[in-house]
Amino acid sequence: MIRIGDFSKLSRVSIKTLRFYDEMDLLKPVGVDRFTGYRYYEFSQLPRLHRILALKDLGFSLEEIGRLLESDLPAEQMRGMLKLRQAQIKQTVQEEAERLERVELWLRQIEQEDNMSKYDVVIKKVEAMKIASVRGIVPTPPEQGGLWDVLESYLKMHGVRPSGPCFSLYHDEEHKERDWDIETCEPISDDLTASTRVQVYSLPAMETMACTVHAGSFATIGEAYDVIMKWLDENGFRVIGPCREIYLQAPKRPGDQNDADTVSEIQFPVTKA
């Protein structure tokens, strides 16, 4: 038998780790001196220790390693665990490669413009929500006030209060000079019956929504759109649905295009091109 200190030197695994593996029932010593408490191992245990280290290097948790080391574990179950770990590693590699691309994009931007953009684009999941909305064609976005008047009057008439920030959905697939297809929306949690003008439905969840925040007047919000569209192009995303323009902090006067304290979030549902 080999004392734990010598076994540690031979395997190049610390005594602390060997004791921990003992506590986790991964590698039990063949004997423990009842007077000194010294743990003793055998050379024949080295293959099991190496298997533990190899599986740990693959990213398995100690609990998973314990199951993989069970002598009666069916080969099919072991194959399944390895396949799952393979998929997890591939996903991590892909995510890190995409993160590297974004880092390189920031570096190029700084080198080209010699400053940091005031807009940051992030990808996030957006949950489904119940909304009441009014959709129509308006000459230009600043002229959507009539749609909001219809929607707000209907909610007030039925005693329904919004459950979150209001927003607009832009349904046109490309920029237009006039006649914009816009849907004004209020998230709600109360029951509400639809009418000929007001729709009530569930806006679906989106797994990948490209988002940026614009702090400033509506008159300058085009800057944020320019940035996010450029970002989508450079990062290999394409838009797959209507843009959401969420009014986190609305103007003090409804419809004021020059209120500098306005805060809006722009969201584009996207997928990898």
GIZI-V366081 format. One record per residue. N is the residue number from 1. RES is the residue in one letter. SS is DSSP state (@ for helix, = for strand, . for the rest). Layout:
n = [N;N]
res = [RES;RES]
ss = [SS;SS]
This chain:
n = [1;2;3;4;5;6;7;8;9;10;11;12;13;14;15;16;17;18;19;20;21;22;23;24;25;26;27;28;29;30;31;32;33;34;35;36;37;38;39;40;41;42;43;44;45;46;47;48;49;50;51;52;53;54;55;56;57;58;59;60;61;62;63;64;65;66;67;68;69;70;71;72;73;74;75;76;77;78;79;80;81;82;83;84;85;86;87;88;89;90;91;92;93;94;95;96;97;98;99;100;101;102;103;104;105;106;107;108;109;110;111;112;113;114;115;116;117;118;119;120;121;122;123;124;125;126;127;128;129;130;131;132;133;134;135;136;137;138;139;140;141;142;143;144;145;146;147;148;149;150;151;152;153;154;155;156;157;158;159;160;161;162;163;164;165;166;167;168;169;170;171;172;173;174;175;176;177;178;179;180;181;182;183;184;185;186;187;188;189;190;191;192;193;194;195;196;197;198;199;200;201;202;203;204;205;206;207;208;209;210;211;212;213;214;215;216;217;218;219;220;221;222;223;224;225;226;227;228;229;230;231;232;233;234;235;236;237;238;239;240;241;242;243;244;245;246;247;248;249;250;251;252;253;254;255;256;257;258;259;260;261;262;263;264;265;266;267;268;269;270;271;272;273]
res = [M;I;R;I;G;D;F;S;K;L;S;R;V;S;I;K;T;L;R;F;Y;D;E;M;D;L;L;K;P;V;G;V;D;R;F;T;G;Y;R;Y;Y;E;F;S;Q;L;P;R;L;H;R;I;L;A;L;K;D;L;G;F;S;L;E;E;I;G;R;L;L;E;S;D;L;P;A;E;Q;M;R;G;M;L;K;L;R;Q;A;Q;I;K;Q;T;V;Q;E;E;A;E;R;L;E;R;V;E;L;W;L;R;Q;I;E;Q;E;D;N;M;S;K;Y;D;V;V;I;K;K;V;E;A;M;K;I;A;S;V;R;G;I;V;P;T;P;P;E;Q;G;G;L;W;D;V;L;E;S;Y;L;K;M;H;G;V;R;P;S;G;P;C;F;S;L;Y;H;D;E;E;H;K;E;R;D;W;D;I;E;T;C;E;P;I;S;D;D;L;T;A;S;T;R;V;Q;V;Y;S;L;P;A;M;E;T;M;A;C;T;V;H;A;G;S;F;A;T;I;G;E;A;Y;D;V;I;M;K;W;L;D;E;N;G;F;R;V;I;G;P;C;R;E;I;Y;L;Q;A;P;K;R;P;G;D;Q;N;D;A;D;T;V;S;E;I;Q;F;P;V;T;K;A]
ss = [.;=;=;@;@;@;@;@;@;@;@;.;.;.;@;@;@;@;@;@;@;@;@;.;.;.;.;.;.;.;=;=;.;.;.;.;.;.;=;=;=;.;@;@;@;@;@;@;@;@;@;@;@;@;@;@;@;.;.;.;.;@;@;@;@;@;@;@;.;.;.;.;.;.;@;@;@;@;@;@;@;@;@;@;@;@;@;@;@;@;@;@;@;@;@;@;@;@;@;@;@;@;@;@;@;@;@;@;@;@;@;@;@;.;.;.;.;.;.;.;.;=;=;=;=;=;.;.;=;=;=;=;=;=;=;=;=;=;.;.;@;@;@;.;@;@;@;@;@;@;@;@;@;@;@;@;@;.;.;.;.;.;.;.;.;.;=;=;=;=;.;.;.;.;.;.;.;.;.;=;=;=;=;=;=;=;=;.;.;.;.;.;.;.;.;.;.;=;=;=;=;=;=;.;.;=;=;=;=;=;=;=;=;=;=;.;.;@;@;@;.;@;@;@;@;@;@;@;@;@;@;@;@;@;.;.;=;=;=;.;.;.;=;=;=;=;=;=;=;.;.;.;.;.;.;.;.;.;.;.;.;.;=;=;=;=;=;=;=;=;=;=;.]
